Structure formats: C-alpha cells, structure tokens
Amino acid sequence: MAVTTRKGSATRHEPLGLSLDDVKGMYRYMLMTRLVSERILQLNRMGRTPFGAGTDGHEAAQVGAAWCIRRGKDWTVPYYRDMGVAFVLGFSVLGEFRSVLAKATDTNSAGRAMLNMFSSPENRVLSRSVLVGTEFPHAVGLALALKLRKETDNIVFVFGGDGSTSPGDFHEAANFAAVHRLPVVFVIENNLLAISTRYEKQTAVKDIADKAAAYAMPGHVADGMDVLDSYEKTKLAADHARAGAGPSLVELKCYRYQPHTSDDDDSRYRTKQEVDEWRARDPVKRAREYLLSADVAEQELEEIRVALADEIERAIAQAESEPDPRPEDAATHVYSADHPLPDGTRA
Ligand SMILES: Cc1ncc(C[n+]2csc(CCOP(=O)(O)OP(=O)(O)O)c2C)c(N)n1
C-alpha cells in the first residue's frame, strides 16, 4: 500500500481563523445530522414515524453557515431542512426525535407542529411557518428590531431553499432589508430542486446569488458540499452585517440525496445517475478526508461515529417511551385564552 504524507496538506482552515478542533466539531455535527437523517427515514419505512424530511447532502452548507452564528446573541430563522443548523445551535438528538415522533415533550411545539419547526427563545431561534418564503419578512422584522434597539453587534440569519426565493415574500424582505441597511444574512441552500420542480423551471438567473444585485446587496456563491467554503462565504456576509453595512445573500450550492420528504417518489423527476454523481462529492466524506489529511487518526473519527450512533439509539428509545400530546391540548397556544369571544365570554 502506498504511503502518503499527510502532514501539512490540510491548510485551509487556519487562514479562515478556524482551529483543527473547530473542523473536528464541524465534522461531528455533520455526521450527527447525516446519521439522524438516515435513521428518520428508516423509522418511517418501519412505520414508526409518520413523516420525515431528509437533510442528507446539506450538511456542509448548514454546519458551515451555522458556525458563523453566535449562540444566544444572533437570531436565527432556520427552515424545515435545517437539522444541521439546529444541532450547532444547541438542539439535541433527543429533542429531534421528540419532534419527529410528535411527543408532548417536544420543545418546538409540544408535538403539534410538523417536525423541524425549530424553536428556542433562549438561543434566539425563531419558529417559522411551514409556508415557504414567510420566514424572510419575519427575519427582516427581527433585524429591524435589533437596529431600533441599537443591538448593533447582533445580526439575523435566515435560511431557505432555492424555491423559497421565488415567492414575493423573499423580494419584499430583501428590498426592505437593503433600503434600511438591516443586519441580516440571507442563506440560500440551493439543492437545484423544489420538490419535483427543477431550478431552471423557476429561476432564470444562473446563480441565486445574482438576485442580490436587484437589491444592491452583495451576493456570494459557495460550494455547499464543502464545509469550509460554506463557512468562508457566510462569514463574509456576517462580517458585513456586523459592520453595519447591511444585508447580503449567500448561496450554498448543494444537493439533497433523499426524496423531498418520506412521502415523495423522486424517481419521477431525477435519475439515479444524477444522485450518484452528487454522492461522489459527499460533504461528510469530504470533511472526513480533510481531517485525515490533517493527521487526525481514523480511530478518533470512528470513536465520534460510535458515540453518535449510541446517542441516537438511546434518544429513539427514550423519545418512543414518552407520552403523546393530549387531544385536549390541540388548540393550546393557538387561540388566546384572554381574547373575548363574539358573545363577550372568554375561552
Ligand atoms: C407557500 C407555499 N407553497 C408551497 C408549499 C409546498 N412546498 C413545501 S416545500 C416546497 C419546496 C421548497 O423548495 P426549496 O425552497 O427549494 O427547498 P427544499 O425543500 O428543496 O430544501 C414546496 C413547494 C409550501 N410549503 N408553501
């Protein structure tokens, strides 16, 4: 077997201000996201969960971008595919399975909303609507509030897919943010598909980042299959916002390996060959190879995998043992108990 000299070939992280421990941490979150995502689909196929929305292929984009967020200071509005963002922001594997299994213990919505409607007031994560695009005006509203409160160093990160830049919500939000120079980073995970609608069927510009020009804001394109490139480009946008220079748009080019959701038949709109071509650029494998080229021992990476696999199985068993929401709680927090009903009484 050929012996390769690895030392010194992993030279990309230090110029970005990242330590090797940062890169190991990124890899751990990426692998966590991959393993949880795969397990959710398996549980669904076994009839143990009602629904799943895979994150596979988005790990580098999500973890790289989320590494720029300062927990508890910046605000984040993630979208439904952003499990990797959520993990970096402190959501746990157990919490994810509580959400997936719609348990009463789920901290996002007590098991009443769709999975992955992430919510964490203490970590400044705003729960969003499942309606595509609605997150952008909400995020810009948050950024306006930060500016009015003179929280000058704190900024907002809002995430969406390529399809979410088609509705008017995106354009109204981008325009307003640009006019008022609001501290917001629009992070778009472009996986070339919006369910079965391919990119070119709904977007005329070559890159989503080109849309930034219409609002006189910087637009950056990153290889979203590469965690360091995703971090670097998102960091440019974050620094810009923190400096008071206003919003930016970051496009992270990636691919989703699983069907859109567990209810989707992706064989109807893409070939296995296309998926395989993107699998050859697997973001988790690339991060692993980078660490090996930095002389991190395979044994250390294997220990990370074994610990995660164990954590996942314990989380599933724990979540499955917990109670479902009570039917009488279905409308809790949906209607205000203080609001008078038309006949003057209160609920
Ligand atoms: C306003 C609205 N229209 C349609 C839908 C149905 N829908 C759910 S996800 C989705 C595709 C979104 O694609 P994209 O933004 O590219 O994100 P991806 O799911 O590919 O990560 C659509 C059309 C929705 N949730 N909201």
PDBQT file of the ligand as one rigid body, heavy atoms in Angstrom, charges set to zero:
ROOT
HETATM    1  C1  LIG A 401     -46.254  28.975   0.085  1.00  0.00    +0.000 C 
HETATM    2  C2  LIG A 401     -46.021  27.509  -0.075  1.00  0.00    +0.000 A 
HETATM    3  N1  LIG A 401     -46.206  26.932  -1.289  1.00  0.00    +0.000 NA
HETATM    4  C3  LIG A 401     -45.972  25.608  -1.439  1.00  0.00    +0.000 A 
HETATM    5  C4  LIG A 401     -45.574  24.840  -0.381  1.00  0.00    +0.000 A 
HETATM    6  C5  LIG A 401     -45.289  23.363  -0.575  1.00  0.00    +0.000 C 
HETATM    7  N2  LIG A 401     -43.845  23.150  -0.516  1.00  0.00    +0.000 N 
HETATM    8  C6  LIG A 401     -43.266  22.670   0.597  1.00  0.00    +0.000 A 
HETATM    9  S1  LIG A 401     -41.626  22.535   0.425  1.00  0.00    +0.000 SA
HETATM   10  C7  LIG A 401     -41.666  23.101  -1.156  1.00  0.00    +0.000 A 
HETATM   11  C8  LIG A 401     -40.422  23.212  -1.979  1.00  0.00    +0.000 C 
HETATM   12  C9  LIG A 401     -39.468  24.212  -1.472  1.00  0.00    +0.000 C 
HETATM   13  O1  LIG A 401     -38.273  24.101  -2.184  1.00  0.00    +0.000 OA
HETATM   14  P1  LIG A 401     -36.966  24.840  -1.742  1.00  0.00    +0.000 P 
HETATM   15  O2  LIG A 401     -37.296  26.183  -1.190  1.00  0.00    +0.000 OA
HETATM   16  O3  LIG A 401     -36.025  24.816  -2.890  1.00  0.00    +0.000 OA
HETATM   17  O4  LIG A 401     -36.409  23.991  -0.530  1.00  0.00    +0.000 OA
HETATM   18  P2  LIG A 401     -36.036  22.438  -0.456  1.00  0.00    +0.000 P 
HETATM   19  O5  LIG A 401     -37.268  21.744   0.078  1.00  0.00    +0.000 OA
HETATM   20  O6  LIG A 401     -35.638  21.979  -1.813  1.00  0.00    +0.000 OA
HETATM   21  O7  LIG A 401     -34.902  22.326   0.514  1.00  0.00    +0.000 OA
HETATM   22  C10 LIG A 401     -42.956  23.412  -1.525  1.00  0.00    +0.000 A 
HETATM   23  C11 LIG A 401     -43.347  23.925  -2.864  1.00  0.00    +0.000 C 
HETATM   24  C12 LIG A 401     -45.383  25.476   0.857  1.00  0.00    +0.000 A 
HETATM   25  N3  LIG A 401     -44.962  24.805   1.936  1.00  0.00    +0.000 N 
HETATM   26  N4  LIG A 401     -45.609  26.810   0.992  1.00  0.00    +0.000 NA
ENDROOT
TORSDOF 0
